């Protein structure tokens, strides 16, 4: 059984999986549209990232309730990967354009310097 901090758990949990603190005092489930409480008075509500969550340790697991969400996992993970790749490519393109524009500006400065 692996334990995670809240932020690490957010990065590792997959659709359909649950995460719980020791003793299952807090349990969440990741659904295709977000992270929801899976037990207690907040059952079914969207998890709000409050300060107390960051001081807990979490373990990730699957149970029978998780099986309902497995059919969505592959599609959602592919979409997430595509979105991340698109953002990375767009940022890489922006940085390349910035670099090229700086080179043009530097060349202008050197040309003007030769005139003086």
N, C-alpha and C positions, 0 to 999 in steps of 0.2 A: 504494500500500500504506500503510495507516494503522497506526500503532503505539500501543499502549495500556499503561498501567501495569496491574498485576494487578487492582486494584480497579475500574478503568475497564473492563477486559476482561470482568470478571464481569458488569457491568451491560449490556454490549453483545452478548455471545455468545448466539446463538439455538440452539435444539435442532437437532442435526445438524451444527453448525459445529464446527470445530477451531480451536484457538489454539496458536501455537508461539512460542517464543523464537527469537532469531536463530540460524541454523544448525540449527534443529529439535532443539536439545539437550533441550528439554522440550516435549512436545506433549500437549494435553488435548482431550477431546471432550465437548460438552454433550449428555447424553441426557435423556429425559423425567424421570428420577428423580435426576439430579445431574450432577456434573462428574467425569469419569474420566480417568485417564492413558491415553494412546493409543499409547504406545511405551515402550521401555526396560524396565527391571526391574520397574517398577510398572504395566506394561500391564494395563488392566482393573480396577485398584483405584481406589477413591474418592480424589479429591484432598483431602488434608489441607492446610489453610492454614497453612503453616509460614513463618517469617520470610524465608527465602531467596526465596520467590516474589514478595514485595513489592518486591524490588530488580531484578526483570527487566522487560524490555519485551516485549510480545506483539503478534502480528498475528493477525487472525481470517480464516479462509478456509473453503471447502468443497472436498471432493474426492469421489472415488467412494464411499468409505465413508460419507460424509455423506448420500448419497441414501437410504439405508435409513431414516433418521430423519425425512425430510421429511414423511411422512404424519402424524406425531405433532405437528408444529410448530404448525399452526393451532389445533388443539384445545387444546394445552398453553398456548399464548400467550393464548387466549381465557379459559381457566381462571385463569391468572395475573392477567389484567386484572380479571376479576370479583372475585378475592380482594383485590386492591389496592383496588378501588373499594369493596367491602364494609367493609374496614378503615377507609378514609378516611371513609365515611359514618358508621360507628359512632363514630369519634373526634369527628367534627363534631357529632354528636348529644350525645355526652358533654360536650363543651365548652359547647354551648348550654345543657344542663341545669345545668352548674356555674354559668354566668353568671346564669341565672334564679334559682338558689338563693342566689347572692350578693346579687342585687337584693332578694330577700325578706328576707334577714338585715339588709341595710342599712336597709330600711324599718322593721323591728322596732326597730332602734337609734334611729332618728329618732322613732318613736312613743313609745318609752320616755323619750327625752330631753324630749319635750314635757310629760310628766307631772310631771317634777321642777320 
